[in-house]
Amino acid sequence: MLKLIAFDFDGTLADSVEFCISSFEYVFEKYLGEKAPDRETIYQHFGMNEIGIIRTFLGEINPAAEEDFFRFHRELHPVKCPEPYPGILPLLAFLKEKGVELTVLTGRAEKSCKISMEFLNMGHYFSRFQYGSPDKNDKCGHILNLLKDTGLQKDEILYVGDALSDVAACKAAGVTCLAAAWASSARVEELEKNNPGLVFRSVAAMKEYIASELS
């Protein structure tokens, strides 16, 4: 029986991938100038948290650059990511009503996740949060820790994420991944190839699938 659903954040709960990349671009242009990485290179490093990505490209710990990122992240939110995806809040409310525990399991740093949860007014739906590491992308490890912490079996949880790395992490951990393909950044064909039958192009379609699992 399904007891817990863990959600990725960027590209899953909100259309925030481009928003995050814009925040990185601001920092890298300021501190690296012409040596700043392009958007695709930045995206390929998603999985480790923002502090880790900044340190990777700057080559050192730079508290000023990190603070600039979070400041710009907060300032840009109303413009680049003003609300969750349509249908997300009703989906979360539906799952809470059904008694499903909800978790955020994200590659983001705690600080940026809290900024977004507060701005989008969705933090109250979730009972626990697991954040990314500055050292590596380890969602498989986080999923296994979640299983250990909750005492749940692998068939009692689902993970919802939008990236191929999310699918790979779930396969490695032995849990089912529901691929969110409603983001403008979603790589739908690749997701369908790697996660056949479990790719959803709309929140409504995923809600229908989860409802059938709960019935």
JOSULTA-V42623 format. One record per residue. RES is the residue in three letters. OMEGA is omega in degrees with one decimal (* if undefined). BURIAL is + if it has 24 or more other C-alpha atoms within 12 Angstrom, else -. Layout:
# JOSULTA-V42623
res->[RES | RES]
omega->[OMEGA | OMEGA]
burial->[BURIAL | BURIAL]
This chain:
# JOSULTA-V42623
res->[MET | LEU | LYS | LEU | ILE | ALA | PHE | ASP | PHE | ASP | GLY | THR | LEU | ALA | ASP | SER | VAL | GLU | PHE | CYS | ILE | SER | SER | PHE | GLU | TYR | VAL | PHE | GLU | LYS | TYR | LEU | GLY | GLU | LYS | ALA | PRO | ASP | ARG | GLU | THR | ILE | TYR | GLN | HIS | PHE | GLY | MET | ASN | GLU | ILE | GLY | ILE | ILE | ARG | THR | PHE | LEU | GLY | GLU | ILE | ASN | PRO | ALA | ALA | GLU | GLU | ASP | PHE | PHE | ARG | PHE | HIS | ARG | GLU | LEU | HIS | PRO | VAL | LYS | CYS | PRO | GLU | PRO | TYR | PRO | GLY | ILE | LEU | PRO | LEU | LEU | ALA | PHE | LEU | LYS | GLU | LYS | GLY | VAL | GLU | LEU | THR | VAL | LEU | THR | GLY | ARG | ALA | GLU | LYS | SER | CYS | LYS | ILE | SER | MET | GLU | PHE | LEU | ASN | MET | GLY | HIS | TYR | PHE | SER | ARG | PHE | GLN | TYR | GLY | SER | PRO | ASP | LYS | ASN | ASP | LYS | CYS | GLY | HIS | ILE | LEU | ASN | LEU | LEU | LYS | ASP | THR | GLY | LEU | GLN | LYS | ASP | GLU | ILE | LEU | TYR | VAL | GLY | ASP | ALA | LEU | SER | ASP | VAL | ALA | ALA | CYS | LYS | ALA | ALA | GLY | VAL | THR | CYS | LEU | ALA | ALA | ALA | TRP | ALA | SER | SER | ALA | ARG | VAL | GLU | GLU | LEU | GLU | LYS | ASN | ASN | PRO | GLY | LEU | VAL | PHE | ARG | SER | VAL | ALA | ALA | MET | LYS | GLU | TYR | ILE | ALA | SER | GLU | LEU | SER]
omega->[-179.5 | -178.3 | -175.2 | 172.1 | 176.6 | -177.3 | 162.3 | 178.1 | -172.4 | -180.0 | -178.5 | 177.2 | -179.5 | 179.7 | -167.6 | -177.9 | 179.3 | 176.9 | 179.3 | 179.0 | 178.2 | 177.7 | 176.5 | -179.1 | 178.2 | -177.9 | -175.6 | 176.0 | -180.0 | -172.2 | -177.7 | 179.3 | -177.7 | 180.0 | -179.3 | 179.0 | 176.8 | -173.0 | -178.9 | 179.1 | 176.8 | -177.6 | -178.5 | 179.0 | 175.6 | -177.2 | 164.9 | -174.7 | -173.2 | 179.6 | 178.6 | 179.4 | 179.0 | -179.4 | 178.7 | -175.5 | 177.4 | 177.1 | -178.8 | 174.1 | -177.5 | -177.1 | -179.6 | 179.2 | 179.3 | 178.6 | 176.1 | 179.6 | -175.9 | 176.8 | -179.4 | 177.4 | -179.9 | -176.8 | -175.1 | -174.5 | -177.5 | -176.6 | -172.0 | -177.3 | -172.2 | -176.5 | 174.5 | 173.1 | 174.0 | 179.1 | -177.4 | -178.5 | 174.2 | 177.1 | -180.0 | 178.9 | 177.8 | -178.5 | 177.1 | 179.7 | 179.9 | 177.7 | 178.1 | 176.4 | -177.0 | -177.9 | 166.8 | 177.1 | -167.1 | 172.6 | -178.9 | 169.7 | -179.3 | -174.2 | -178.9 | 177.9 | 179.3 | 176.7 | -177.6 | 178.6 | 179.4 | -176.8 | -176.6 | 175.8 | 179.4 | -175.8 | -176.0 | 178.1 | -170.2 | -177.4 | 179.9 | -179.0 | 172.4 | -172.1 | -178.2 | -179.8 | 174.4 | -173.4 | -175.9 | 172.9 | -176.2 | -179.9 | 176.1 | 178.4 | 179.4 | 177.9 | 178.6 | 176.1 | 178.7 | 177.2 | -179.5 | -176.7 | -176.4 | -176.1 | -179.1 | 174.9 | -175.1 | 179.9 | 179.0 | 178.2 | 171.1 | 172.1 | 178.9 | -179.9 | -173.5 | -171.2 | 175.0 | 178.7 | 175.6 | 178.3 | -179.0 | -180.0 | 179.3 | 178.2 | 179.8 | -179.4 | 178.5 | 178.0 | -178.2 | 176.6 | 169.2 | -174.7 | 176.9 | -177.2 | -179.7 | 179.4 | 174.4 | -178.6 | -174.8 | 178.0 | -165.5 | -176.6 | 179.7 | 177.5 | -179.0 | 177.9 | -174.5 | -177.6 | -172.2 | 177.5 | -176.8 | 177.0 | -173.0 | -177.0 | 177.5 | 176.4 | -179.2 | -179.9 | 178.8 | 178.7 | 179.2 | 179.0 | -178.9 | 178.8 | 178.7 | 178.2 | -178.4 | -175.0 | *]
burial->[- | + | + | + | + | + | + | + | + | + | + | + | + | + | + | + | + | + | + | + | + | + | + | + | + | + | + | + | + | - | + | - | - | - | - | - | + | - | - | - | - | + | + | - | + | + | + | + | + | + | + | + | + | + | + | + | + | + | - | - | - | - | - | - | + | + | - | + | + | + | - | + | + | + | - | + | + | - | - | - | + | - | + | + | + | - | - | + | + | - | + | + | - | - | + | - | - | - | - | + | + | + | + | + | + | + | + | + | + | + | + | + | + | + | + | + | + | - | - | + | - | + | + | - | + | + | - | - | + | + | + | + | + | + | - | + | + | + | + | + | + | + | + | + | - | + | + | - | - | - | - | - | - | + | - | + | + | + | + | + | + | + | + | + | + | + | + | + | + | + | + | - | + | - | + | + | + | + | + | + | + | + | + | - | + | + | + | + | - | - | + | + | - | + | + | - | - | + | + | + | + | + | + | - | - | + | + | - | - | + | - | - | - | - | -]
